[in-house]
Amino acid sequence: MALRYKTRKRLSYLLIFVGLPLYVVVAVTVVGWFDRPPIWLELLLYAVLGVLWILPFRAVVRGVGQPDPDAPPPPADER
């Protein structure tokens, strides 16, 4: 089921402003469960967690910055 442009845009705002901070809290909590790992492992863990968040959000956020494809074209005199 394809989402309309406006729905995707609103959902992307929700994911960015609510979902991403929640993900950061969860990621820091997960890393906090371990004793201080070696710096290279901690860096690797944060790098993986830093990329992992975009995978589920990518489908919603993709194309939101583009003009609305469902909008009617502008009148000929405004082109």
C-alpha positions as CSV (number, residue, x, y, z in Angstrom):
1,M,0.0,0.0,0.0
2,A,1.6,3.3,-1.1
3,L,1.2,6.3,1.2
4,R,0.1,9.6,-0.1
5,Y,2.7,12.4,-0.2
6,K,1.2,14.4,2.7
7,T,0.9,11.3,4.8
8,R,4.5,10.3,4.2
9,K,5.6,13.9,5.0
10,R,3.8,14.0,8.3
11,L,5.0,10.5,9.2
12,S,8.6,11.5,8.4
13,Y,8.3,14.5,10.7
14,L,7.0,12.2,13.4
15,L,9.8,9.7,12.9
16,I,12.5,12.4,12.9
17,F,11.2,14.4,15.9
18,V,9.9,11.5,18.1
19,G,11.3,8.2,16.7
20,L,14.9,9.3,16.3
21,P,15.4,10.7,19.8
22,L,13.8,7.5,21.2
23,Y,16.2,5.4,19.1
24,V,19.1,7.4,20.5
25,V,18.0,6.8,24.0
26,V,17.7,3.0,23.3
27,A,21.1,2.9,21.6
28,V,22.8,4.7,24.5
29,T,21.0,2.4,26.9
30,V,22.2,-0.7,25.0
31,V,25.7,0.5,24.9
32,G,25.5,1.3,28.6
33,W,24.7,-2.3,29.5
34,F,28.2,-3.3,28.7
35,D,31.3,-2.4,30.7
36,R,33.5,0.1,28.9
37,P,34.6,-1.8,25.8
38,P,37.8,-1.0,24.0
39,I,37.6,2.3,22.1
40,W,37.6,0.6,18.7
41,L,34.7,-1.6,19.6
42,E,32.7,1.3,21.0
43,L,33.4,3.3,17.9
44,L,32.3,0.4,15.7
45,L,29.2,-0.1,17.8
46,Y,28.2,3.5,17.5
47,A,28.9,3.5,13.8
48,V,26.7,0.5,13.3
49,L,23.9,1.9,15.5
50,G,24.3,5.3,13.7
51,V,23.5,3.7,10.3
52,L,21.0,1.1,11.5
53,W,18.3,3.7,12.4
54,I,17.8,4.8,8.8
55,L,16.9,1.4,7.4
56,P,13.3,1.3,8.7
57,F,12.8,5.1,8.2
58,R,14.2,5.2,4.6
59,A,11.0,4.1,2.9
60,V,9.0,6.8,4.6
61,V,11.5,9.7,4.3
62,R,12.6,9.1,0.7
63,G,11.3,11.7,-1.7
64,V,9.7,13.9,1.0
65,G,11.9,16.9,0.0
66,Q,10.7,16.8,-3.6
67,P,7.6,18.7,-4.9
68,D,4.3,17.0,-4.2
69,P,3.7,14.6,-7.2
70,D,0.0,14.6,-6.5
71,A,-0.4,18.3,-6.8
72,P,-2.0,19.7,-9.9
73,P,0.5,21.4,-12.3
74,P,0.7,25.2,-12.1
75,P,-1.2,27.2,-14.7
76,A,0.7,27.9,-17.9
77,D,1.1,31.6,-17.3
78,E,3.0,30.9,-14.0
79,R,5.7,28.7,-15.6
